[in-house]
Amino acid sequence: MDLSPANPDPPARPVHGGIKEAELRELGLRLEDCLDFSASVSPLGPPEGVAEAIAAVDLTAYPDPHCLALTEAIAAHHVGDGVSIGNVIVGNGSTEIIHLLTRAWIGSPPADCNPSALLLTPTYGEYDGAVRISGGSVKTLTATRRSDGFAWDTSAVTVAIAAERPALTFICNPNNPTGVLMAREQLAMIADAVASVGGLLVVDEAYINLSERRADADVVALAAGHGSIVALRSMTKDYALTALRLGYAVASEPVIARLAVLQPDWSVNGLAQAAGLIAIADTAYLERARAAVAASRNCVVERLSDLGIRCYPTAANFVLAQVGDAGRLRDDLARRGLFVRDCTSFGLPDCIRIGLRPAEDCAKLADAIAEVWNEEPQP
């Protein structure tokens, strides 16, 4: 583990997955002819009824700025965790809520905290970007041991919190891009360390609903009753509502109220709210999605392992694979209309991240990787 300041001169904007129109034009490809493995969403597509719900939305009416119906549905979904509507805020993707958090806690840090954030890296780049936009500084605690799958040392995290006194500590769980899952007991220990310095622990659970190990790790119940924890969820990823952008946070009522003051009215559009209501009512969907993820993960890991490619253990709906020159492989696949995530921006230039699509798509990707692997000298 290495505790150090993050790069003092990072890119102007974080790097994200997803197929970009400019690259398609450069390659002479059409979106409908491509398969996107660079983003990690449910392989099932949106739940049944979402398209009809969207079509029924009155496009001349303003959306509810408070997302009341959806907030009530989310609270009911988590009622067993002790969640009420005052514990929930809905956002334009969980990324909007990340920016609300940094505006609130970095822009006006608690009295005993520094206007800074501690990031457990390698991880999602938007945390760093949001902190810097809000005028804060970033410290990183980097997991460097590949032998244990990039796992973090919980004791080292608590020591760093005591030393740095950050206003915010971000943990992506399962982590993007490594797939590492931290147990609830570890997160509770870190939350206590954060509370002791007056800060806030943000646990980004964007991928947890698609994890077979979710029961060991989710912190929604902790967040509802613990004033120093926020749990983020991504309905974008859970239900493949990628084009709509939808997420939410669960936290104590004072934390939610502080975020709500900063959120612009109508940031969550009416189409997203309608889709979210249908999605969260489909109580069987996530179990089907987890089964599809498991089948696709097995396909990718088995096929790549047969090629001698190392795939790291993952609790998420993506696979981190060590491939040598990740940028070259990514570009070779892109020319074939297959897009994976080059992990150079995460500090892992020899790895790609593969979002798990349906198993038949994953088989096509594995075939293409095998072709490239056999054509070029490998490390």
C-alpha positions as CSV (number, residue, x, y, z in Angstrom):
1,M,0.0,0.0,0.0
2,D,1.2,3.4,-0.9
3,L,-0.2,6.6,0.6
4,S,0.7,9.6,-1.6
5,P,-0.8,12.8,-3.1
6,A,-2.6,12.1,-6.4
7,N,-1.1,13.4,-9.6
8,P,-1.0,17.2,-9.1
9,D,-1.8,17.8,-12.8
10,P,-4.5,15.2,-13.8
11,P,-6.4,15.3,-17.1
12,A,-9.0,18.1,-17.2
13,R,-11.8,15.5,-17.1
14,P,-11.9,11.9,-15.8
15,V,-11.7,9.2,-18.4
16,H,-14.8,7.0,-18.7
17,G,-16.0,4.0,-20.7
18,G,-18.6,4.0,-23.4
19,I,-18.3,4.2,-27.1
20,K,-17.6,7.7,-28.4
21,E,-19.2,9.0,-31.7
22,A,-16.0,10.7,-32.7
23,E,-14.0,7.4,-32.7
24,L,-16.8,5.6,-34.6
25,R,-16.5,8.2,-37.3
26,E,-12.8,7.9,-37.4
27,L,-13.0,4.1,-37.7
28,G,-15.8,4.2,-40.2
29,L,-18.1,2.1,-37.9
30,R,-21.8,2.4,-37.0
31,L,-22.9,2.1,-33.4
32,E,-25.5,-0.6,-34.2
33,D,-22.7,-2.8,-35.6
34,C,-20.6,-2.6,-32.5
35,L,-20.5,-4.3,-29.1
36,D,-19.7,-2.2,-26.0
37,F,-17.7,-4.0,-23.3
38,S,-16.2,-0.8,-22.0
39,A,-19.2,0.1,-19.8
40,S,-20.4,-2.3,-17.1
41,V,-24.2,-2.5,-16.9
42,S,-26.8,-5.3,-16.6
43,P,-26.4,-7.7,-19.5
44,L,-30.2,-8.2,-19.7
45,G,-31.1,-4.7,-21.0
46,P,-33.9,-2.7,-19.3
47,P,-36.7,-4.5,-17.4
48,E,-39.9,-5.3,-19.3
49,G,-42.3,-2.3,-19.3
50,V,-39.7,0.4,-19.3
51,A,-40.1,1.3,-22.9
52,E,-43.9,1.6,-22.5
53,A,-43.5,3.7,-19.4
54,I,-41.2,6.1,-21.2
55,A,-43.5,6.4,-24.2
56,A,-46.4,7.4,-21.8
57,V,-44.5,10.3,-20.3
58,D,-46.0,13.7,-21.1
59,L,-43.0,15.6,-22.7
60,T,-44.7,18.9,-22.1
61,A,-44.8,18.5,-18.4
62,Y,-42.0,19.3,-16.0
63,P,-40.7,16.3,-14.0
64,D,-41.2,16.2,-10.3
65,P,-38.2,18.1,-8.9
66,H,-38.3,16.0,-5.7
67,C,-38.8,12.6,-7.4
68,L,-41.3,11.9,-4.7
69,A,-42.9,8.7,-6.2
70,L,-39.5,7.2,-7.0
71,T,-38.1,8.2,-3.6
72,E,-41.0,6.5,-1.9
73,A,-40.5,3.4,-4.1
74,I,-36.8,3.2,-3.2
75,A,-37.5,3.7,0.5
76,A,-40.1,0.8,0.3
77,H,-37.5,-1.3,-1.5
78,H,-35.1,-0.8,1.4
79,V,-37.7,-0.8,4.2
80,G,-36.0,-3.9,5.8
81,D,-32.9,-1.8,6.1
82,G,-34.7,0.9,8.2
83,V,-34.8,3.3,5.3
84,S,-37.5,6.1,5.1
85,I,-38.0,8.7,2.4
86,G,-35.9,11.1,4.4
87,N,-32.9,8.8,4.0
88,V,-33.0,8.9,0.1
89,I,-32.0,11.3,-2.6
90,V,-32.4,10.5,-6.3
91,G,-29.9,11.9,-8.8
92,N,-29.0,12.2,-12.4
93,G,-26.9,9.1,-12.1
94,S,-24.9,8.5,-8.9
95,T,-22.3,10.7,-10.4
96,E,-24.4,13.8,-9.8
97,I,-24.6,12.9,-6.1
98,I,-20.8,12.5,-6.0
99,H,-20.5,16.1,-7.2
100,L,-23.2,17.2,-4.6
101,L,-21.1,15.6,-1.9
102,T,-17.9,17.3,-2.9
103,R,-19.6,20.7,-3.1
104,A,-21.1,20.2,0.3
105,W,-18.2,18.6,2.2
106,I,-15.2,19.9,0.3
107,G,-16.6,23.4,-0.3
108,S,-17.6,23.7,3.3
109,P,-15.6,21.1,5.2
110,P,-16.4,20.1,8.8
111,A,-14.6,22.2,11.4
112,D,-12.0,19.4,12.3
113,C,-11.5,18.2,8.7
114,N,-9.3,19.3,5.9
115,P,-10.9,20.3,2.5
116,S,-9.6,17.0,1.1
117,A,-10.6,13.5,0.1
118,L,-8.9,10.2,0.6
119,L,-9.3,7.8,-2.3
120,L,-8.6,4.1,-2.3
121,T,-7.1,3.5,-5.7
122,P,-7.0,2.4,-8.4
123,T,-10.6,3.5,-8.7
124,Y,-13.3,5.5,-10.5
125,G,-11.9,8.7,-11.8
126,E,-14.9,10.9,-11.1
127,Y,-14.1,11.1,-7.3
128,D,-10.8,12.8,-8.1
129,G,-12.4,15.1,-10.7
130,A,-15.3,16.1,-8.4
131,V,-13.0,16.9,-5.5
132,R,-10.7,19.1,-7.6
133,I,-13.7,20.9,-9.2
134,S,-14.8,21.7,-5.6
135,G,-11.4,23.2,-4.7
136,G,-10.2,20.3,-2.6
137,S,-7.0,18.3,-2.6
138,V,-6.7,14.5,-3.0
139,K,-4.7,11.9,-1.2
140,T,-4.6,8.3,-2.5
141,L,-4.0,5.0,-0.7
142,T,-3.1,2.7,-3.5
143,A,-3.3,-1.1,-3.4
144,T,-0.3,-2.3,-5.3
145,R,0.0,-6.0,-4.6
146,R,-1.4,-8.0,-7.5
147,S,-0.8,-11.2,-5.7
148,D,-3.8,-10.5,-3.5
149,G,-5.9,-9.0,-6.2
150,F,-5.4,-5.3,-5.3
151,A,-7.0,-5.7,-1.8
152,W,-6.6,-2.8,0.6
153,D,-5.3,-3.1,4.2
154,T,-8.2,-1.8,6.4
155,S,-5.8,-0.9,9.2
156,A,-3.7,1.3,6.8
157,V,-6.9,3.0,5.7
158,T,-7.9,3.9,9.3
159,V,-4.4,5.2,10.0
160,A,-4.5,7.4,6.9
161,I,-7.8,8.8,7.9
162,A,-6.5,9.7,11.4
163,A,-3.4,11.3,9.9
164,E,-5.0,13.2,7.0
165,R,-8.4,14.1,8.5
166,P,-10.2,14.2,5.1
167,A,-13.6,15.7,4.8
168,L,-14.5,12.8,2.5
169,T,-13.3,9.2,2.1
170,F,-14.4,7.4,-1.1
171,I,-14.6,3.6,-1.4
172,C,-16.0,1.9,-4.5
173,N,-17.4,-1.5,-3.4
174,P,-17.0,-3.7,-5.4
175,N,-14.2,-1.6,-6.8
176,N,-13.9,-0.3,-10.3
177,P,-11.8,-1.6,-12.1
178,T,-10.4,-4.3,-9.8
179,G,-13.6,-6.0,-8.7
180,V,-12.3,-6.1,-5.0
181,L,-15.1,-6.4,-2.5
182,M,-14.6,-5.1,1.1
183,A,-16.7,-6.8,3.8
184,R,-19.3,-4.8,5.8
185,E,-17.3,-5.3,8.9
186,Q,-14.3,-3.6,7.3
187,L,-16.4,-0.7,6.1
188,A,-17.9,-0.3,9.5
189,M,-14.4,0.0,11.0
190,I,-13.5,2.6,8.4
191,A,-16.7,4.5,9.1
192,D,-15.9,4.7,12.8
193,A,-12.5,6.1,11.9
194,V,-14.1,8.7,9.6
195,A,-16.6,9.6,12.3
196,S,-13.8,10.1,14.8
197,V,-12.4,13.0,12.6
198,G,-15.8,14.4,11.7
199,G,-15.7,13.4,8.1
200,L,-18.0,11.4,5.8
201,L,-17.4,8.0,4.2
202,V,-18.9,7.5,0.8
203,V,-19.4,3.9,-0.2
204,D,-20.1,3.7,-3.9
205,E,-22.1,0.5,-4.4
206,A,-22.7,1.0,-8.1
207,Y,-22.0,-2.6,-8.9
208,I,-23.1,-4.4,-5.7
209,N,-26.6,-5.4,-6.9
210,L,-25.0,-7.5,-9.7
211,S,-22.7,-9.2,-7.2
212,E,-23.3,-12.7,-5.9
213,R,-21.5,-11.6,-2.7
214,R,-23.6,-8.5,-2.0
215,A,-25.1,-9.8,1.2
216,D,-21.6,-9.7,2.9
217,A,-21.0,-6.1,2.0
218,D,-23.8,-3.7,1.4
219,V,-24.0,-0.8,3.8
220,V,-27.5,0.6,3.1
221,A,-28.7,-0.3,6.6
222,L,-25.6,1.2,8.2
223,A,-25.9,4.4,6.1
224,A,-29.5,5.0,7.1
225,G,-28.6,5.2,10.8
226,H,-25.0,6.2,10.8
227,G,-24.4,10.0,10.3
228,S,-21.0,9.4,8.8
229,I,-21.8,7.0,5.9
230,V,-23.4,7.5,2.5
231,A,-24.3,4.6,0.3
232,L,-24.5,5.3,-3.5
233,R,-26.5,3.0,-5.8
234,S,-26.7,3.2,-9.6
235,M,-30.0,2.2,-11.3
236,T,-28.2,3.1,-14.5
237,K,-26.0,0.0,-14.1
238,D,-28.4,-2.2,-12.2
239,Y,-31.2,-2.0,-14.8
240,A,-29.3,-1.0,-18.0
241,L,-30.9,2.5,-18.0
242,T,-27.7,3.9,-19.4
243,A,-29.1,6.5,-21.6
244,L,-31.4,7.9,-18.9
245,R,-28.9,8.4,-16.0
246,L,-30.4,7.4,-12.7
247,G,-29.0,6.8,-9.3
248,Y,-29.7,7.4,-5.6
249,A,-28.0,7.8,-2.2
250,V,-29.0,6.5,1.2
251,A,-27.8,8.4,4.3
252,S,-29.0,9.9,7.5
253,E,-31.6,12.6,7.2
254,P,-29.2,15.5,7.9
255,V,-26.8,14.4,5.2
256,I,-29.7,14.0,2.7
257,A,-31.1,17.4,3.5
258,R,-27.6,19.0,3.0
259,L,-27.4,17.4,-0.4
260,A,-30.9,18.4,-1.4
261,V,-30.2,22.1,-0.9
262,L,-27.5,21.9,-3.5
263,Q,-29.4,19.8,-6.1
264,P,-30.8,21.8,-9.1
265,D,-34.5,21.4,-9.7
266,W,-35.5,18.9,-12.4
267,S,-32.0,17.3,-12.6
268,V,-33.7,13.9,-12.9
269,N,-35.9,14.0,-16.0
270,G,-39.4,12.5,-16.2
271,L,-38.4,9.6,-18.5
272,A,-35.8,8.5,-16.0
273,Q,-38.3,8.7,-13.1
274,A,-40.9,6.7,-15.0
275,A,-38.3,4.1,-15.9
276,G,-37.0,3.9,-12.4
277,L,-40.5,3.1,-11.0
278,I,-41.0,0.2,-13.4
279,A,-37.4,-1.1,-12.8
280,I,-37.5,-1.2,-9.0
281,A,-41.0,-2.8,-9.0
282,D,-39.6,-5.8,-11.0
283,T,-38.4,-7.7,-7.9
284,A,-37.2,-10.7,-10.0
285,Y,-35.0,-8.7,-12.4
286,L,-31.8,-8.5,-10.4
287,E,-31.7,-12.2,-9.6
288,R,-31.9,-12.9,-13.4
289,A,-29.3,-10.3,-14.0
290,R,-26.9,-11.9,-11.5
291,A,-27.3,-15.3,-13.1
292,A,-26.5,-13.7,-16.5
293,V,-23.4,-12.0,-15.1
294,A,-22.2,-15.3,-13.6
295,A,-22.5,-17.1,-17.0
296,S,-20.8,-14.3,-18.9
297,R,-18.0,-14.1,-16.3
298,N,-17.3,-17.8,-16.6
299,C,-17.1,-17.6,-20.3
300,V,-14.7,-14.7,-20.3
301,V,-12.4,-16.1,-17.6
302,E,-12.3,-19.6,-19.0
303,R,-11.6,-18.4,-22.5
304,L,-9.0,-15.9,-21.6
305,S,-7.3,-18.1,-19.1
306,D,-6.9,-20.7,-21.9
307,L,-4.9,-18.1,-23.8
308,G,-2.6,-17.5,-20.8
309,I,-4.2,-14.2,-19.9
310,R,-4.5,-13.5,-16.2
311,C,-8.0,-12.6,-15.0
312,Y,-8.2,-11.1,-11.5
313,P,-10.9,-12.4,-9.1
314,T,-13.9,-10.1,-9.3
315,A,-17.1,-9.6,-7.3
316,A,-18.5,-7.2,-10.0
317,N,-20.0,-7.5,-13.4
318,F,-16.7,-6.9,-15.2
319,V,-13.4,-8.7,-15.4
320,L,-9.9,-7.1,-15.1
321,A,-7.5,-8.9,-17.4
322,Q,-3.8,-8.5,-17.7
323,V,-2.9,-8.4,-21.4
324,G,0.5,-6.6,-21.8
325,D,-0.1,-3.5,-24.0
326,A,-3.7,-2.7,-23.1
327,G,-3.9,0.3,-25.5
328,R,-2.8,-1.7,-28.5
329,L,-5.2,-4.6,-27.8
330,R,-8.0,-2.2,-27.1
331,D,-7.4,-0.4,-30.5
332,D,-7.1,-3.7,-32.3
333,L,-10.5,-4.8,-30.9
334,A,-12.1,-1.4,-31.6
335,R,-11.2,-1.8,-35.3
336,R,-13.3,-5.0,-35.2
337,G,-16.2,-3.1,-33.6
338,L,-15.6,-4.5,-30.1
339,F,-14.8,-1.9,-27.4
340,V,-13.2,-2.8,-24.1
341,R,-11.8,-0.4,-21.4
342,D,-8.1,0.4,-21.6
343,C,-7.1,0.7,-17.9
344,T,-4.2,3.1,-18.4
345,S,-6.2,5.9,-16.9
346,F,-6.4,3.8,-13.7
347,G,-2.6,3.4,-13.6
348,L,-2.8,-0.1,-15.0
349,P,-1.5,0.2,-18.6
350,D,-1.2,-3.6,-19.0
351,C,-4.8,-4.3,-18.2
352,I,-8.2,-4.1,-19.8
353,R,-11.6,-4.1,-18.1
354,I,-14.3,-6.2,-19.8
355,G,-17.9,-5.3,-19.0
356,L,-20.0,-8.5,-19.0
357,R,-22.6,-8.5,-21.8
358,P,-24.7,-11.6,-22.7
359,A,-22.7,-14.8,-22.9
360,E,-22.9,-15.0,-26.7
361,D,-21.4,-11.5,-27.0
362,C,-18.7,-12.5,-24.6
363,A,-17.9,-15.5,-26.7
364,K,-17.5,-13.2,-29.7
365,L,-15.1,-11.0,-27.8
366,A,-13.1,-14.0,-26.6
367,D,-12.8,-15.2,-30.2
368,A,-11.5,-11.8,-31.3
369,I,-9.0,-11.6,-28.5
370,A,-7.8,-15.0,-29.5
371,E,-7.3,-13.9,-33.0
372,V,-5.3,-10.8,-32.0
373,W,-3.4,-12.8,-29.3
374,N,-2.3,-15.4,-32.0
375,E,-1.3,-12.7,-34.5
376,E,1.0,-10.6,-32.3
377,P,3.9,-11.5,-30.1
378,Q,2.8,-11.6,-26.4
379,P,4.6,-10.6,-23.2
